[in-house]
Every structure is written in C-alpha cells, then in structure tokens.
C-alpha cells in the first residue's frame, strides 16, 4: 500500500505492455471530442517489453486536455476503452490537499491550528507531540509518522520525531487529517470531496470508495510483475491517502481547473505550491505536492505519483504554462514506462525531470 515514498519527487518510473490502442470497444463520442493521437509505436513497444497490460495517457496544453491515449487491456482479452477507470493510489492525496485548502479559503479550517482540538488518534493521545501537530505538518509530510502504522512492530501509530522538523512521507498523516475534518465539520470525508470538488467539476467517474457507483466493467484490473491478475481492493470507506478511482479525463478536469484558478484562488494556489521542506536535492515538498527546483528551462514543475500493488500512476503539471502530463497503469511494472513516456511527451523538459528522479530514487 502506497509504496510511493514520493519516489523523492512524487514520481515513479516505468514501462508498459501489449498496446491495443485508443478507442477499443468505444461506444460514446471520442472522449468528448478530445483529439486523439494515433498509437505510438514506442509506447506499444514499452508495454510489450515490460509485461504491462495497459496505460492511459493524458496531455494538457495551455490549460486544455488535448489528448487521451489509451493502450492495452483492462485484463487479459479485454481491451481498455478511452474511459478506463484506474486506481491512482497516492495521487488521492492531491485531492485531499485541494479540498483542505478550499476549506481554508472558506474560513472553515486553519492550516496552523493544532489538530488535537478536533481529533487525536488514541495511539498518540498521551504523547505531547500530538498537541503540536497541524494540517501544515500533514500536507507537507512533516508529521513524524511512518507511512503506515503497520510498518511499526507494535502495529500502533507513533511519532518518530518532532512534527515540523523534517520530511518523512506518511499516508497516516492524511488519514489523521481526514478524521479531524470529519470531526469538526460533522460530514463524511467522501461527501465533502463530492460536494466541493467532484460534483462541481462534473467528475462523474471519480470515487473514493467502492459504493456501487463504479462501473467495474471499465476498471483496469491490477497485475503483478509477472502479469498475474491481483485482487481489487474494494474499499468501503474513503481513504484520504489512497485508492481513488478515476479516469484520465476526470483527473485532467481536476488539474486544468486547478491551474486555471477555478478550484482555488491564485493566492491559495501559490501557497499550495510554495515549498515547505526539502525532500532531497532537486525537489521539495509543498502542501500536498512535490515541487521541482527550477528547471534549466526556467519552468517550475509540480508532481505527484501513486503506487499500490498492481497500479502505478503519475501526474506532472507546469502551472505557469498550464501544461501537464498524466498517465495511469495497471501493473507493478508500470514504473518502468515512465522515462519513455516522459521523454516522448515532454521532450527536453522531460529528460531533466527524469535525471532528477533517477538520482533521487530511494
């Protein structure tokens, strides 16, 4: 679960398997009239060489989704349609961050207010550090928590250092925030996300739990490194750190709305992408996103990746130019496709990002 560890800068690297191409089994208008490129031989080759069943790629230019390219299969013998649904794992955290900042903008939440006023995990209630933990610490991964409490021998949550003193990636932090939000606002987290993000943006194929609304016939089944199908994690409760299911089109709507100032006002967006703590050379953590130190091209990039068993996903945006690249895979081998896809779609910017990521890979 959430093996990401941000791959330093929230990226993962991968390559993908037999490509069947965009539009297999398509019954609706081509991705709502979004232009589609012909299959790229390179992507087909990456898929086949690395035993990756499928990949969906979205290309954003000047704040507009310009391409959706879908290759491969949902599972053996089932071609992936343009509106294939993927588990994007830790990319879920970007939605949690934006939801929280919307509440901050509305005056309903405070980034620097201690969370114990609304909720304290029973495992840390006697630790004085719990009185100092804030939302800013959580969104910038400075909580002091491990990624997940089951990583500890005791199986219990515990602080490993003073909150706010250094970076350490933690899904537990996001779940801590979810419970605090629910406690104060008296609403389920999933309802908050639906009412403030998914429904206003028309993200009809975006879900935080398997509540009966997901079209399983379009879901990209996870696969291990040998191409074996894995069981689907059909979580019944929303997780603020993981397991969001979404299409390329829906998540691109989220990204373009974010870059165009439709989700957050400019001052809040700027705060969101302002570095809070160094991850490693070349990248820093902001509020919910990883920010690359300025690239030689003069363009700043922002990213987040996701990694669950049988699923790998990545989103990169360039706020100034409003360009972006996102791609989802249904394989443990998915990270092997990332260098090729990034080079193919981001050209000279891509190579520099790859260089940063490969050096920082844990």
N, C-alpha and C positions, 0 to 999 in steps of 0.2 A: 504494500500500500504506500503510495506516494514515495517511490524510490528516488524521486527527483533530486532532492538536496539542491535544487535550483541549478544543477549542473554548472555551478557557480552563478552564471548569469541567467538562470532560468531556462536555458536551452538544453536540448538533448541532441544527440547526433544519430542519424540512422539511414537505412536504405530499404527499398520495398520490393514486392513480389509480382506474380503474373498480372499484367495490366490488361483489362478488358476495355478500358476507355470510358469516357464520359457518356452518360445517356443510356446505358444498357438498361432495358426494362422501363424506360422513361414513359410516363403517361400524361404528365402535365406539361404546360408550356416550359420550354427550356429555361429552367432556373429563373423564371420570371423575367425572361428576355435579357438575362445577363449573357454577354458574349462568351463563347466557349472556344478554346483553342483546340486544334487537332491534338491527338495523342502525341506526346513527345517520346521519341524512341529511347531517349536517355532514361526517362522515368520507368518505362516498361522494363528496361534492362536492369535497373536497380531493384525493382520488385522481384523479378525472376531470380536474380543472383543471390538475393538475401532471404528468400522464402517468406516474403511478407505478403499476406493475402490482398491488402488493399490500402490505398491512400486517397485522401481528398485534399485538394489544394485550393486555396482562395487567394486571389491577387487584388489588392486595393491600390488604386492610383487616385491621387488628388481627392481623397475622401469618398471615393465611389468603388464599390465592388465591381471590378472589371472582368474577372474570370472565375469560374468554378471548374476545376478539372478533377474528375474522379476516375480512378483507375482500379482495376482488380475486383475482388469479391468480398461480400459480407462474410461468407463462409463457403466451403467447397461447393461449387456448382451454382452459386447464387451471385450473379453479377451485382456490383454496387451501383445503385442509382445516383443521380446528381444530388438527391436529398437524403443520402445515407446519414444515419444518426450514429455518433461516436461518443464514447466515454472519453472526456478530455481531462480526467484526473485533476491534477493540481491547478489547472487553468481555472477551475472553480474559484480559487482564491481571488482572482481578479474581479469577479462579480461581487464577492463578499466585500472587497475593499471599496468598490464603487458604491455599493449600497450604503456602507457605513459613512462614506464621505457625503453622500446625498443627505443622510440624516444629520450630519454635522452642519451642512449648509442650511438645512431647515431649522436649525436651532434645537434639534431633538437629541443631540449627542455631543459629547465633548472628547476630543482626541486625548486630552491630558488629564482627565478626571480618573482617579483610581477606580478600578472596576469592582472592588470589594463592596462598594455602596449598593451594587445591584446583584452581584453573584460572586461566590467564591467556591472553587472546587473543594469538595470535602477532603481530598488528599493533601491539600496545602493550607487548610484553614488555620493551622497553628504555626505556620511559617510567616514571620513578619514581612517577608518579601511580597506576599500576596497583597499587602496593604499598599504597595508601591506600584503594582502592575497597572499599566494603562493601555488604551487602544493603540496609541502610537507605538508602544513597545511591540504589540502583537502584529500590526500591519508591516512593521519593518523587521520582523523576526529577531527581536532582541528580548524575548521573554525570559530566557534562561531555561526554557523547557526543552526536552528532547523532541524529535519529530513526533513520535507517538509513545505513550506511556508504556505500551507493551515492549518497548525497547529496553526498559529497565528490568532488572532481575526481579524486583518486587512486583512489577506489573502496575505500580502506582505512579501517579504524577508527582514530580518533584522538581524544584528549582536546582539547576546546576551552576548558576551564577546569578549575580545581582541583575535584575531587569534593567535594560538600557545601557549596559556596559560593553556589549559586543554582539556580533551577529551569530545566530545559530538557527537554521531553518526548522520550523515547527508547525506541523499541522495541528497539534494540540492547542496552540495559541488561537488559531482561527475558531476551533470548536469552543474554546473558552469564551471568546467574543460572542459567538452565536448565543450561548446560554445567557450571557449578560444582556444582550439586546432583547431577547425574548422575555427576560425577567422584568426589565424596565418598561418595555413597550407593550407588554401583555398580548403579543401576537406571535404566532409561529414564524420562524425564520423564513420558511418557504413562502408563506403568504406575504411577507414583507418584500421579498425579491420579486414575486409575481406582480404585486401591485405597483412597485416603484420602478421596475426595470423590464421584466419580460412582457407584460401586457401592454404598457405604454409604447413599447418599441415594436410590438407585433411579433415577438419571438415565440411563435406557436409551437416550435419543435424543441424548446428548451425546458429541461426539467431537472430538479434537484433530488427527486426520488421516483421510484417506480410505483406510481399511484394509480395506474390504469390508463393513463393518457399517452403513454409512449407507444408508438407504432413499432412493435418488436420485429415486424417483417422487414423493416428498413434499418435495423440495428446491426452495426458491424461487430460481429462476434469476436471476442479476444482470442488470440493464438499465442502459443509459446514459441520459443526459438526454433523448434523443430516443425512448426506448422500445425501442431496439435491444438484443437479447439479447447478452450478453457471455459469453466462455468461463468455465467454472467452474474455479477454482484448486483442483485436487485434490491438495493437498499430501500427500506420503507420509511426511513426518516432522513430528512435533509442533512447533509454534511457540509459545513461551511468551507471545508478544505479540499473536498474531493468528490468525485463521482457524478459531476454534472454531465448530462447527456445533451447533445446539441448538434445541429448541422453546421456545415461551413457557412451557409447563407445567414443563419441566425447569429452566429458569433461574429460574423463580419458586420452585421447590423449593429451589434453592440460596439464593436471597435470604431466604426465610422461615426456613429452617434457620439461616441466619447471624444474623438478627435475634432469633430465639428462643433463641440460645445453644447450639444443637445442634452447630454446626461448630467454634466457638471459645468458650472460657470468657469470661465477662464482662470480666475484666481484660485479656485479649488482644484482644478486640473493641474495647474502649475505646482500647487502644494503637493499633490499626489505624486508627481514625478520628480520632486526635489529629493536628491539623495539624503538619506538619514544615517547610513552606516556603510562602511566599506565591506564588501564581500571578499574580494581579492583584487589584485591588480587588473584593471581594465573594466571593472564593473562594481556598482554599488547598489544597495537596496534602498528603494524609496518606500512609499506607502502602498504596499501590495504589488509592486512591480520591480523588476531589475532594470537598472539604467546603465547603459554603456557609457564610460567616459567618452568624451567627444572623439568621434572617429576622424581620421585624417581628411575625410571629405567635408568636414565641418558639419556633419549631420549627427544629431544625437538619436540613438535608438533606445527603445523600451521593449522589454520582452517578458514572457513567462512561458514555462514549459510544464508538461504534465507527464507523469509516468505511473501507471498501475500495471498489475500483471496482465499482459496481453494487449496493452494500449500505450501509445506514445503520441504526444501532441505538442505543438509549439505555435506561438503567436509572436510576431515581431511587428512593431509599428514605429513610424518615424513622424512624431507629432507635427514638426514644422512643415514638412511637405505633404502630410496626411496620406502617406503611402503605407502599405503594410503587406505582410505575407503570413498566412496561417495554413497549417497542414496537420491533419489527423491521420493516425494509422491504427490498425488493429493487430499489432504484433509486438512481441518483446524485441524483435529485431528492428523495430521502427527507427530507433536512433541512428542506425547505420545509413539511413537515407538522407539525413539532414544536410550533410555537407553538399551533396549533389544538388538537392532541391534549392538550397540557399544560393549556391553559385548560379544555378540555372535562372532563377527568378530575380535575384538581387544584384547580379553581376559584380562590379568592383566593390560595392558596399558589402556584399556577401562574403567575399574572401576575407576581409578584415574581421568580420564577426566570427567567422569560423576559426581564424587564428586565435582570437581572444578566447573562444570557448574551449578549443582543444588544449590550450595551455592551462586552463583553469579546471579542467575536468577532475572531480575528486577521485 
